[in-house]
Amino acid sequence: MPNSDKYTPTHRKSHSRSGSNSSSRRPSMTRSRSSQRLIRTISFDRNDEIAIDTSDNELDLDKVNDSLAKLNVDGESGASAPPLPSLSGLKVAIGSQNTKGQDGSSTEYIEIPYVKATIDSTLPQEYLRKDIINVAHILRIPKWYSKNSQQSKLDPTKVVLTKISGAMTNSIFRVEYAKLPSLLLRVYGSNNDTIIDRDYELQVLARLSIRNIGPSLYGCFENGRFEQYLENSTTLGRDNIRDWKTSQRIARRMKELHFGVPLLRSEIELGASCWVKIAKWLEIFETEGKDWIANDDNIKEAFRCENWEQFKRNIHTYHEWLYSSGKRIPPVVFCHNDAQYGNLLFTAPVVETSDSTTHVDSSATSISSATSGTSLFPSSSSVVVDQIINPTRQEQSQDSKLVVIDFEYAGPNPAAYDLANHLSEWMHDYSGAKPYKCAASSYPNKEQVLNFLYSYASHLQGGGRESRKINIDRDVKHLYNAIIRWRATVQLFWSVWAVLQSGTLDKNKDTGDVEEKEGPNGEVYIIKTENEADVSFSRDSDEELSDAADGEGVNVDTFDYIKYCSDKIAVCWSDLAGLGVVDEQAYIKDPDTTLDVSML
């Protein structure tokens, strides 16, 4: 083979996943030819966007046009609510010219540099670093490419890769090089194609960029993308989200996202995307995973049911109950759907403001002054609701330092689903010794939930203080109860996701395989996958890669997705049994997963 380059055999550490046999991927040979930088255009018609007025928690399409003015989405004057602040102050470059929609209206679009190449994060570090700088060069990432040169002139040995822990969908790295801006490299997980619609994700990123939401997107390749790395940012931890003031800030930012990004008509017609995806994923189980679901032991271990048919009956019963005629169907809004603490950043330290004179511990067990008037807080509580619903402008000015990232799972859902998802993430410690564990005892207590919801419901509200208080109490009560109803959907969603993400349905997971992949400069990698039993391993190449968090914690390659699924679904069944939706005999119980299902 001309110009071929034989890789020196390099052994790698084996990675186990969900109890299945792990495999290694060995680079074999490459040949080179030039790759081209392409431009991918993502467009959408803003006239197809609809902002929904959900002030009475019901979907009324007659209010759609009024909602646009109320939310001041387009910056029009005269709106009753203040202009929505930028969620991050960072944006993707927008095309300088607009195409025309079918009705002659302008269509927004962004142009994303793209290269038809893959980056294999399992390659030895010497080759991985070279591939990274070559892809960055082809994409012409600012400061990272060499003009008038077909290949990068950067020295691969000087690239510093830091794997960011806590990611369960992709492999994420910080890429550093002296005197150059750091990059965030996202390499998609091997089973993402059945989980995430990447075309829809890019359209979402285009719409968010119009509103200055999210870090800059520098370019895409076949199985990932480069993004701006937010320098000097701090990822929130499990203790941060439990902080009384920080929880209020997260709630306000989620409200801005829900009401600041209008949905498309097609998204409104789609309805709750969580259930659309669950239905799609269950079909995958019954086609690609039919051998797996035929084994009752698999279902018992992962889904805590006797068999697949019982699991499906439970889901069907819950879905019918959730959408029964006696309940109001909640409207959908634009949701992040994965607001776990690893996707929340502080881009600068939050300055304590003048209204923070009363100390509140993280459990909110007491506040020194008595509450004024009545509220939904327990009678024994001394929480001052006015301090929650009337933060000073100085306090709100600090909100912009909280940035939401990673919109892979974003889409239309009821607000209660997104809120329930965030609150459910309180149960997880992804940096601990058992990152798969779902600890029901860590779910926020009633006061913590109400603190979050009063902040959410009161944000961006118009009207006088007294009328607002009445409406806010009503909205908080509605959201509190809706969260309890939709909380099981959250656990179900991530349970089904976990099995798919684990790769356990892959028919070839236990057999050797050979595949060809094209590298960034047109070189072809011949990758052979071999069984663990056929290969001996060492840590030689892995030791070259630094990790953002030494020790325990989530690693996309080693995370135990099946145990995660089992823990999440146990909480789901416990909620449904507590609500009277399913009988306790319909699932395998776990006594440590019970949450309070009492409604207001």
KEVO-330799 format. One record per residue (C-alpha): residue in three letters; z, y, x. Coordinates in steps of 0.02 Angstrom, whole numbers, plus 50000, padded with zeros to 5 digits. Each point is the difference from the previous one (the first is absolute). Layout:
AlaZYX
...
This chain:
Met500005000050000
Pro499455016350086
Asn501325013150038
Ser501324988249933
Asp501795002050057
Lys501154984949998
Tyr501785004049948
Thr501344992650109
Pro500984987949889
Thr501605008849949
His501384991449902
Arg500875008949859
Lys501634997949908
Ser499874990049840
His500385008949838
Ser500724990549853
Arg499795006249823
Ser500884993649847
Gly500344983150076
Ser498164995850025
Asn499284994650166
Ser499495014750106
Ser498395001350095
Ser499365009050153
Arg498405009850020
Arg499154998650167
Pro498645012150056
Ser498594990450081
Met498435009750045
Thr499225016949970
Arg498305007950018
Ser499685018649987
Arg498795011149907
Ser500235017849942
Ser500895004349837
Gln499615015249893
Arg501145012849921
Leu499625000549816
Ile500595011849864
Arg500754993349840
Thr499955012449855
Ile501364998449868
Ser499685010849847
Phe500715002749827
Asp499735011949856
Arg501525011249974
Asn499425003349822
Asp500444981749968
Glu501815003350047
Ile501295001349863
Ala501785006250018
Ile501114993249862
Asp501405009249912
Thr501394987049989
Ser501405011949956
Asp500424989949844
Asn499734983450090
Glu498524995649889
Leu498155000050037
Asp499095013149898
Leu498225002950058
Asp499905015949896
Lys501185007750127
Val498924995950150
Asn499175017050021
Asp501635009349977
Ser500794989250134
Leu498825006650133
Ala500595017749968
Lys501844995249990
Leu499974990950165
Asn498965013550085
Val499014986550087
Asp498555011450041
Gly501085014850048
Glu499585009849842
Ser501115014649957
Gly501085000749846
Ala500664982250009
Ser501764997549936
Ala500514989150147
Pro500035006150181
Pro498544994950113
Leu500174982650068
Pro500435000450185
Ser498994990650129
Leu500774983050028
Ser499674999950186
Gly498925014550056
Leu498784987850080
Lys498274995749939
Val498394990750031
Ala498515011250034
Ile499015003349841
Gly498105000650001
Ser499295017650011
Gln498714996649866
Asn500224992449829
Thr498854987949911
Lys499685001949815
Gly500724989149865
Gln498974993149856
Asp500395015349894
Gly499585012050142
Ser501815002950048
Ser500555000050180
Thr500674984150073
Glu501334999950136
Tyr499774988550147
Ile500624996350173
Glu499054992550145
Ile500914986650097
Pro499364994250171
Tyr499744981449997
Val499504986450124
Lys499494982349957
Ala501214991450117
Thr501664991149993
Ile501605001650100
Asp500934983750022
Ser501845004250027
Thr500334982350061
Leu498935002250155
Pro500845000950171
Gln500595017850029
Glu498745003450139
Tyr498564997549878
Leu500875007649850
Arg500295016450091
Lys498195000450055
Asp499394996949823
Ile501125013749932
Ile499385013650117
Asn498194994649973
Val500155000949811
Ala500865016950014
His498575005750112
Ile498654994249880
Leu500885008449853
Arg500115016050105
Ile501825002549964
Pro500475017350067
Lys500584999350182
Trp499724981150005
Tyr498134999350032
Ser498945004350151
Lys498495011049966
Asn498314994350064
Ser500644982550034
Gln499674983849908
Gln501714993150045
Ser501725007450015
Lys500525006550170
Leu501854997649963
Asp500964987350102
Pro500544985549886
Thr501484996150111
Lys500745017149960
Val500004997349813
Val501754997449931
Leu500084989349842
Thr501574999949895
Lys500034988249853
Ile500885008149853
Ser501184988249914
Gly500304999549813
Ala498184997549946
Met499694984749892
Thr498175002749956
Asn499185005550163
Ser500325000450186
Ile500365018150042
Phe500045007650175
Arg500345016750078
Val498655002950132
Glu500485011950140
Tyr499095006950151
Ala500635013650115
Lys499525017649944
Leu499104993549845
Pro500615000849819
Ser500734983449946
Leu499084989449873
Leu500594988249865
Leu498994984050000
Arg500034989649842
Val499274982450014
Tyr499874991949829
Gly500874983549970
Ser498924984449994
Asn500314997149814
Asn499805017949941
Asp498294997849920
Thr500754991149850
Ile501425012549986
Ile499315017450034
Asp498375007949941
Arg499545009850157
Asp498585009649914
Tyr501215006249867
Glu501275004050134
Leu498755011250090
Gln499585008849838
Val501865003149973
Leu500135007050176
Ala498545011649962
Arg500855006549844
Leu501645002350090
Ser499175009350142
Ile499375013049876
Arg501845003649964
Asn500574999750181
Ile500964983849977
Gly500174987850144
Pro499604999750186
Ser498245002750066
Leu498844985149994
Tyr498994999550162
Gly498884985349964
Cys499834982149940
Phe499414983750073
Glu499704983349914
Asn501824994649990
Gly501005015850018
Arg500055018550036
Phe500675013650113
Glu501135013449928
Gln500945015050064
Tyr501694995350071
Leu501295012249935
Glu500845005650160
Asn501875003449997
Ser500154991649830
Thr501434988649954
Thr499794985249885
Leu501394998749873
Gly501164985150009
Arg500914990249866
Asp501545011250016
Asn498985016249990
Ile499324996349827
Arg501784997149938
Asp500525017650050
Trp500375010349844
Lys498955015150048
Thr498594990050078
Ser499854989549843
Gln499795016049898
Arg498655005750121
Ile499064983649986
Ala500065001349811
Arg499265017550003
Arg498614994750117
Met499574985149890
Lys499925011649848
Glu498785011250095
Leu498924985150041
His500024993249822
Phe499545016649922
Gly499025008050143
Val498614987050016
Pro498984998549840
Leu499324983049954
Leu498194995849968
Arg499494995049825
Ser499624982550063
Glu501784998550067
Ile500755005249834
Glu498924987349910
Leu500554986850127
Gly501835002649958
Ala501414993250107
Ser499174994250161
Cys501494989050043
Trp499604988349856
Val498145000750035
Lys500344994250178
Ile501254986749947
Ala498704992749880
Lys498685000250137
Trp501164991950125
Leu500494986149880
Glu498164995749983
Ile499924998350189
Phe501444987649994
Glu499064989649872
Thr498375000050098
Glu500305001450187
Gly501804993949988
Lys499844986149871
Asp500584986850125
Trp501525010550043
Ile500545003149820
Ala499764981649960
Asn501484996150112
Asp501565003449896
Asp501065001450157
Asn499015015550049
Ile500355008249832
Lys501844995650007
Glu500195007050175
Ala499005016149974
Phe500115004249815
Arg501604991149947
Cys499154990949856
Glu499764981449970
Asn498125001350004
Trp498545012049990
Glu499814998949812
Gln501825004949974
Phe499775014650120
Lys498485006249903
Arg500904998349833
Asn501435010750064
Ile498795013550057
His499054999649836
Thr501615001249899
Tyr500575015050101
His498325008949987
Glu499974997849811
Trp501785006549988
Leu499615015050111
Tyr498495005049895
Ser500684994849830
Ser499565011149853
Gly501785006149980
Lys499985009150168
Arg499145015950053
Ile498664996450129
Pro500375011750146
Pro498575010550066
Val499364996650174
Val500095012850140
Phe499444999750180
Cys501294989350092
His500314995550181
Asn500654982749949
Asp500774996350170
Ala501285013850030
Gln501124989650112
Tyr500945009550135
Gly498754995050135
Asn498685010349910
Leu501085015749992
Leu500115011850149
Phe500915015750047
Thr498805010650103
Ala501425011450053
Pro501895000249979
Val500555005649828
Val501075015650012
Glu501595000249897
Thr499825013949871
Ser501255011649920
Asp500204989649842
Ser500564985050102
Thr501805005850005
Thr500684984949909
His500084984250103
Val499374984449915
Asp500144983050082
Ser498564987749990
Ser500764990449855
Ala500325016049899
Thr501724994049949
Ser500635017649978
Ile499545018349999
Ser501375012850012
Ser499635010749849
Ala499864993749822
Thr498354998549912
Ser499535013849882
Gly499604993849826
Thr499504982449955
Ser498814988750093
Leu499494981950011
Phe501164997150147
Pro501524989049965
Ser501475009649925
Ser501024995850154
Ser498715008350112
Ser500255017550067
Val498185002850044
Val499385017849973
Val498334997849913
Asp499565018450020
Gln499994997850188
Ile498724986149981
Ile498825008149876
Asn500085017750069
Pro499754998650189
Thr499765016850084
Arg498295005550060
Gln500674998550176
Glu500444981849968
Gln498294996349923
Ser499135008450145
Gln500634985850109
Asp499114987149892
Ser498355002050094
Lys500824992050151
Leu500044983549905
Val498294991950014
Val499364984749907
Ile498774989050096
Asp499034983849976
Phe499085000549834
Glu499274982450008
Tyr500774994949835
Ala499815016849912
Gly499275000649826
Pro500385002649816
Asn501654993449935
Pro501405006049886
Ala501165011750096
Ala501434988249960
Tyr499154986350100
Asp499865011050155
Leu501805005849983
Ala500614982249972
Asn499064994750156
His500855013150107
Leu501734996049932
Ser499684981450026
Glu499645003550183
Trp501835004750020
Met500334981249997
His499054996850162
Asp500435001650183
Tyr498364997750091
Ser500785002950170
Gly501374987049978
Ala500164982050053
Lys499344994149831
Pro498675012949954
Tyr499374989149857
Lys501695000949911
Cys500135008949832
Ala501835004849981
Ala500375004049818
Ser501695007250051
Ser499095014150090
Tyr499075006049845
Pro500545017949959
Asn501455001749880
Lys499895009749837
Glu500505016750077
Gln498734998150140
Val498614995949877
Leu500475014849890
Asn500065011650149
Phe498224994750043
Leu499385001349820
Tyr500795016949960
Ser499155007050154
Tyr498344992049951
Ala500055005149817
Ser500535018050032
His498705003650135
Leu498485010349946
Gln500775002849828
Gly499735016549911
Gly501045008749866
Gly501765007049995
Arg501494991550078
Glu500794994249835
Ser498404992949924
Arg499574991950166
Lys501704991450005
Ile499714992149829
Asn498264994250046
Ile500574993750169
Asp501384989349924
Arg498714992549883
Asp498764996850141
Val501304992550116
Lys500584988149864
His498224994649965
Leu499624997450185
Tyr501634990850032
Asn499634987449863
Ala498154998750046
Ile500464996150180
Ile501084985449942
Arg498554993349895
Trp498705002050139
Arg501114994950145
Ala499554981649979
Thr498165004650016
Val500365007250171
Gln500824984050060
Leu498634989349923
Phe498635010450082
Trp500724998450175
Ser500414981649975
Val498204995549960
Trp499415011850138
Ala501124991450127
Val499234982749975
Leu498245007150016
Gln500495010350151
Ser500764984750084
Gly498314991550012
Thr500724984049931
Leu498554998249878
Asp498745000150143
Lys499134983349995
Asn499675000350187
Lys501745004850057
Asp500354982850074
Thr498294996650077
Gly499145006450153
Asp498635012749969
Val498735010050098
Glu499395017349950
Glu499005014050075
Lys500575018149995
Glu499105015450062
Gly500965011550117
Pro499935018950010
Asn498535000850120
Gly499014986349918
Glu500784986150103
Val500244983649907
Tyr501694991450005
Ile499944981349974
Ile501744996249932
Lys500664982449990
Thr501504996649888
Glu501004984850050
Asn501504990949929
Glu501685003550079
Ala500134981750049
Asp498435001650106
Val500525015350100
Ser501425004350116
Phe500635017949996
Ser500885012750108
Arg500525018149974
Asp498925006750141
Ser498885011749902
Asp501255004749864
Glu501245006750126
Glu498765013850042
Leu500155007249825
Ser501495011349966
Asp500795000249829
Ala500665015049904
Ala501554990449951
Asp500664986750118
Gly500904985149928
Glu499944994749819
Gly498945007049861
Val498364998249909
Asn498484994350096
Val498404997049902
Asp499644984650106
Thr501704991649981
Phe500715006649836
Asp500574986149883
Tyr498995004549845
Ile500514984649901
Lys501865003750016
Tyr499625018149955
Cys499074993849845
Ser501434988649951
Asp501295013950013
Lys498935012649904
Ile499584988149859
Ala501844995349982
Val500385018249959
Cys498535000249879
Trp500634984849903
Ser501785006649999
Asp499415016449921
Leu498964990949870
Ala501424988349955
Gly501195014749985
Leu498775008949885
Gly499804984349894
Val498164998250043
Val500114982650077
Asp501284986349985
Glu501074995750151
Gln499284982449995
Ala498275007350033
Tyr500325002750185
Ile501074994350146
Lys501505011650006
Asp500725009350149
Pro501735006949957
Asp499895013750133
Thr498515009149924
Thr500725007549841
Leu499695018449964
Asp500735010549861
Val498795000649852
Ser501095011049889
Met498975014149925
Leu500535017649953
